[in-house]
Each structure stands twice: as structure tokens, then as C-alpha cells.
Amino acid sequence: MQCDFLKDMADKERNIRNGLFFSKEEKEKAETRLQALQEFCYSTNIYLYVIDLFEGVIVYASDNLRFLCGLREGEIEEMGYEFYTKYIPEEDLRKIEELRRETQQIMSASLYSVIDRYSMTFNFHLRIGEKVKMFQHRSQTFMCTENGFLWMVLCSIHPTYRKETGEAILRIKGEKVYYQYDFSSHKWMEKTIVELTEREKAIVALSAQGYTEEEIAAKLFKSHNSIKTSKRILFRKLGVTSIAEALMYSLNNHLL
């Protein structure tokens, strides 16, 4: 299967640019950001890489991503988009291709003006050695040109508790709505980001710190049953089934 889901976006950006050149200031700003990202990668276990859409190449990949895939230094950058076809199963690539097409449509139709504030998450499998494991992939704008065109995309990968490929969510920072792609109906669905009460925020934050329900109840001066009830209401509100999912939702939507 041809890996077209990012190549088409790169072609579109190159056509928009149509022979224009990057200014010296744009190049220096991009280089500074890439250097800062490289320094950041030394202190995090998140797998990161950066795509240059105009050139159609991967310009940076963190060492831990290279180690994860068993590759030598610079090999991910050399592989470019072929990295996807080698490490992502074909069934998942088909969903990514569909998502790529639909994302271009919704961005072109109504969201391109806020491209600098977008982020998208999507779950897919990666082949790691002889095993296939589920990861969540997050992409967001890393650099735009002075004219407002999308130039570089920052991508991160981390293990997820999800079992099925999909669950694509498009967010615009600062907006009260987000968009979730439904692969069964092949449509984007607009959804409203919920608000958390102060108690719900505290329960999520304290749970993330490792406190038990009993300890959270003591800290909040509530009964154990009250905390259990609040968690049930919280899970129902967010559409999740665990405190880990609640934490991920809260962080992705800047609720804490």
C-alpha cells in the first residue's frame, strides 16, 4: 500500500508555496525550535518526531523512538514516509488514509485559519520487533510560515490502554468544541468539551498522584461513598471507564 496520507498534504503545501522561498528569519526560527526540541527530548520518555510538509521529509526523530524501532542514528529521517509503511499494519494505514482525506476536507472548509492551534490524536498499532503494540499518535503544528501556511508538524507517540485502532479527535486550543471522527459513518462529529467541578478536578489530580479513594476522601473532607459517587458521575460525564482515561481526557482538553 502506498503511504499517501502525508504525501498528499506535503504536495498541497508545496503547491501553495509555489516556488516561494523561506526567509532567513523563518529558517533561523525553525532551527532554534528544533534545537530546543532536541534538548527537551533528553529529559522525557515521549517518542517525538517532526515532519517538514514542504520538503516531504522527517527532519527530526528522538533517540528513544529510534531505539524503540531498533534503528540506527539518522535512519528514521532517511526512511521518511516509508517509516509508516514499514512499522504500521496495512489495516491501520487504510484508516489513517481515510482520516487524512477527511481531515484535509474539514481543515480546508472551516479550520485552516486556526491551523496554528490544532492538535489531533489517533490510536494505531506499531510493529515493534515481532510484536504489534497499540500507541496513541498526537500531531500538532510546530511551525507555520510567515504567510500562515502549515510548514512543520510535531508528532508524539506513547503507549495507550486502548485496544482498537481509531478514536481520532481533532482539537483547537481555546475552543469549547472538538471534533471526533466516526469510522462507521465516515463523518466528523462536533462535540462540546465538558466542564469539571472543583471536586472532580481534585479527584482526577489526586488520583494521578497515586492517592487511593480513602485518602482522597480524607483530603477533601468527604466520605468514601461520596468520592465513589463523584467518580461514577465523572466517568459518565466524560464517557470513560477508568481514572486513567479521565486523566487523559482532562489533560487533552486542558480541564485541570
C-alpha positions as CSV (number, residue, x, y, z in Angstrom):
1,M,0.0,0.0,0.0
2,Q,1.3,3.4,-0.9
3,C,1.8,5.7,2.1
4,D,-0.1,8.7,0.7
5,F,-1.8,10.1,3.8
6,L,1.0,12.6,4.5
7,K,2.5,12.9,1.0
8,D,-0.7,14.5,-0.3
9,M,-0.6,17.0,2.5
10,A,3.0,17.8,1.6
11,D,2.1,18.2,-2.1
12,K,-0.7,20.6,-1.2
13,E,1.6,22.7,0.9
14,R,4.3,22.8,-1.8
15,N,1.7,23.8,-4.3
16,I,0.5,26.6,-2.0
17,R,4.1,27.8,-1.6
18,N,4.6,27.6,-5.4
19,G,8.2,28.5,-5.7
20,L,8.4,31.0,-2.8
21,F,11.4,30.8,-0.6
22,F,11.7,30.8,3.2
23,S,13.1,33.9,4.7
24,K,16.3,33.9,6.7
25,E,14.2,34.6,9.8
26,E,11.9,31.7,9.2
27,K,14.8,29.3,8.8
28,E,16.5,30.6,11.9
29,K,13.3,30.3,13.9
30,A,12.8,26.7,12.7
31,E,16.4,25.8,13.6
32,T,16.0,27.3,17.1
33,R,12.8,25.4,17.7
34,L,14.3,22.1,16.5
35,Q,17.3,22.6,18.8
36,A,15.1,23.3,21.8
37,L,13.0,20.2,21.0
38,Q,16.2,18.1,20.9
39,E,17.2,19.4,24.3
40,F,13.7,18.7,25.7
41,C,13.9,15.1,24.4
42,Y,16.8,14.4,26.6
43,S,14.5,14.8,29.7
44,T,11.4,13.0,28.5
45,N,10.4,9.4,27.6
46,I,7.9,10.6,25.0
47,Y,8.7,9.4,21.4
48,L,8.8,12.5,19.2
49,Y,9.5,13.4,15.6
50,V,9.0,16.4,13.3
51,I,7.7,16.4,9.7
52,D,8.6,19.1,7.1
53,L,5.5,19.2,4.9
54,F,7.1,21.3,2.2
55,E,10.0,19.0,1.7
56,G,8.0,15.9,2.5
57,V,10.6,14.5,5.0
58,I,11.1,13.7,8.6
59,V,13.6,16.3,9.8
60,Y,14.0,15.1,13.4
61,A,13.3,11.9,15.3
62,S,14.1,11.4,19.0
63,D,16.7,8.8,20.0
64,N,14.1,6.9,22.1
65,L,11.9,6.4,19.0
66,R,14.9,5.1,17.1
67,F,15.7,2.7,20.0
68,L,12.1,1.6,20.1
69,C,12.2,0.6,16.5
70,G,15.7,-0.8,16.6
71,L,17.1,1.7,14.1
72,R,20.5,3.4,13.8
73,E,21.0,7.1,14.2
74,G,19.5,9.1,11.3
75,E,17.7,6.0,9.8
76,I,14.2,7.3,10.5
77,E,15.0,10.6,8.8
78,E,16.4,8.6,5.8
79,M,13.3,6.4,5.6
80,G,10.9,9.4,5.6
81,Y,7.3,8.4,5.0
82,E,8.4,4.8,4.4
83,F,8.7,4.6,8.1
84,Y,4.9,4.3,8.3
85,T,4.6,1.5,5.7
86,K,7.3,-0.5,7.5
87,Y,6.0,-0.1,11.1
88,I,2.2,0.3,10.8
89,P,0.0,-2.6,9.8
90,E,-1.9,-2.2,6.4
91,E,-5.3,-2.2,8.1
92,D,-4.3,0.7,10.2
93,L,-2.8,2.5,7.3
94,R,-6.1,2.3,5.5
95,K,-7.8,4.1,8.4
96,I,-5.0,6.7,8.5
97,E,-5.5,7.3,4.8
98,E,-9.3,7.8,5.3
99,L,-8.6,10.1,8.2
100,R,-6.1,12.1,6.2
101,R,-8.6,12.7,3.4
102,E,-11.4,13.7,5.8
103,T,-9.1,15.9,7.9
104,Q,-8.0,17.8,4.8
105,Q,-11.6,18.5,4.0
106,I,-12.6,19.8,7.4
107,M,-9.5,21.9,7.7
108,S,-9.8,23.4,4.3
109,A,-13.5,24.0,4.7
110,S,-13.6,25.7,8.1
111,L,-10.5,25.3,10.3
112,Y,-7.4,26.3,8.3
113,S,-7.5,29.8,9.8
114,V,-6.7,28.3,13.2
115,I,-4.1,25.8,11.9
116,D,-1.6,27.1,14.4
117,R,-3.8,26.0,17.3
118,Y,-4.8,22.5,16.1
119,S,-3.9,19.1,17.5
120,M,-5.1,15.6,16.6
121,T,-4.9,12.3,18.4
122,F,-5.3,8.9,16.8
123,N,-4.7,5.3,18.0
124,F,-2.9,2.8,15.8
125,H,-0.6,-0.2,16.1
126,L,3.2,-0.2,15.6
127,R,5.2,-3.3,14.8
128,I,7.9,-3.5,17.5
129,G,10.2,-6.4,16.8
130,E,7.9,-9.4,16.4
131,K,5.1,-7.8,18.4
132,V,2.4,-5.4,17.4
133,K,1.5,-2.8,20.1
134,M,-1.1,0.0,20.4
135,F,0.1,3.6,20.6
136,Q,-1.6,6.9,20.6
137,H,-0.3,9.3,18.0
138,R,-0.6,13.1,18.6
139,S,0.2,15.7,15.9
140,Q,0.2,19.5,16.2
141,T,1.5,22.5,14.5
142,F,5.2,23.0,15.1
143,M,5.9,25.8,12.6
144,C,3.8,27.9,10.3
145,T,5.3,30.2,7.6
146,E,5.1,34.0,7.9
147,N,2.1,33.7,5.4
148,G,0.3,31.4,7.7
149,F,0.8,28.1,5.8
150,L,1.4,24.9,7.8
151,W,5.1,24.1,7.5
152,M,6.2,21.6,10.2
153,V,4.2,19.2,12.3
154,L,5.3,17.9,15.7
155,C,4.3,14.3,16.3
156,S,4.4,12.3,19.6
157,I,3.8,8.6,20.2
158,H,3.1,6.9,23.5
159,P,1.6,3.6,24.6
160,T,-2.2,3.6,25.2
161,Y,-4.6,1.4,27.1
162,R,-7.0,1.4,24.1
163,K,-7.5,-1.8,22.2
164,E,-8.9,-0.7,18.9
165,T,-7.5,1.4,16.1
166,G,-9.2,4.7,15.6
167,E,-10.7,7.2,18.1
168,A,-9.5,10.2,16.1
169,I,-10.0,13.5,17.8
170,L,-9.3,17.0,16.4
171,R,-8.9,19.9,18.8
172,I,-8.5,23.6,18.5
173,K,-6.8,25.1,21.5
174,G,-9.0,27.6,23.3
175,E,-12.2,26.4,21.7
176,K,-15.1,24.8,23.6
177,V,-15.8,22.2,21.0
178,Y,-13.8,19.4,19.5
179,Y,-14.3,17.0,16.5
180,Q,-14.4,13.2,16.7
181,Y,-14.2,11.1,13.6
182,D,-16.6,8.2,13.3
183,F,-15.2,5.5,11.1
184,S,-18.6,3.7,10.9
185,S,-20.4,6.7,9.4
186,H,-17.3,8.2,7.9
187,K,-18.1,11.6,9.3
188,W,-16.7,14.2,11.8
189,M,-18.9,14.8,14.8
190,E,-18.8,18.1,16.7
191,K,-18.8,17.7,20.4
192,T,-18.7,20.1,23.4
193,I,-15.9,19.9,25.9
194,V,-17.4,19.3,29.3
195,E,-16.5,21.3,32.4
196,L,-15.4,19.7,35.6
197,T,-16.4,20.8,39.1
198,E,-13.7,21.7,41.6
199,R,-14.3,18.3,43.4
200,E,-13.9,16.4,40.1
201,K,-10.7,18.2,39.3
202,A,-9.3,17.4,42.7
203,I,-10.3,13.7,42.4
204,V,-8.6,13.4,39.0
205,A,-5.5,15.3,40.1
206,L,-5.1,13.4,43.4
207,S,-5.7,10.0,41.7
208,A,-2.9,10.9,39.2
209,Q,-0.6,11.4,42.2
210,G,-1.4,7.9,43.4
211,Y,-3.8,8.6,46.3
212,T,-6.5,6.0,47.0
213,E,-10.2,6.7,47.2
214,E,-10.0,6.6,51.0
215,E,-7.0,9.0,51.1
216,I,-8.8,11.4,48.6
217,A,-11.9,11.3,50.8
218,A,-9.8,12.3,53.9
219,K,-8.1,15.1,52.0
220,L,-11.4,16.5,50.7
221,F,-13.2,16.0,54.0
222,K,-15.8,13.8,52.3
223,S,-17.0,10.3,52.9
224,H,-15.6,7.4,50.9
225,N,-19.0,6.8,49.4
226,S,-19.2,10.4,48.3
227,I,-15.9,10.1,46.4
228,K,-17.1,6.8,44.8
229,T,-20.3,8.5,43.7
230,S,-18.4,11.5,42.3
231,K,-16.1,9.2,40.3
232,R,-19.1,7.4,38.8
233,I,-20.7,10.8,37.8
234,L,-17.3,11.9,36.4
235,F,-16.8,8.8,34.3
236,R,-20.3,9.1,32.9
237,K,-19.8,12.8,32.1
238,L,-16.5,12.1,30.2
239,G,-17.6,8.9,28.6
240,V,-14.7,7.0,30.2
241,T,-14.3,3.8,32.3
242,S,-11.2,4.5,34.4
243,I,-9.4,7.2,36.2
244,A,-6.6,6.9,33.7
245,E,-8.9,7.7,30.8
246,A,-10.4,10.6,32.8
247,L,-6.9,12.0,33.4
248,M,-6.0,11.7,29.7
249,Y,-9.3,13.4,28.7
250,S,-8.7,16.2,31.2
251,L,-5.1,16.8,30.1
252,N,-6.0,16.7,26.3
253,N,-8.8,19.3,26.9
254,H,-6.9,21.5,29.4
255,L,-9.5,20.9,32.1
256,L,-7.1,20.8,35.1
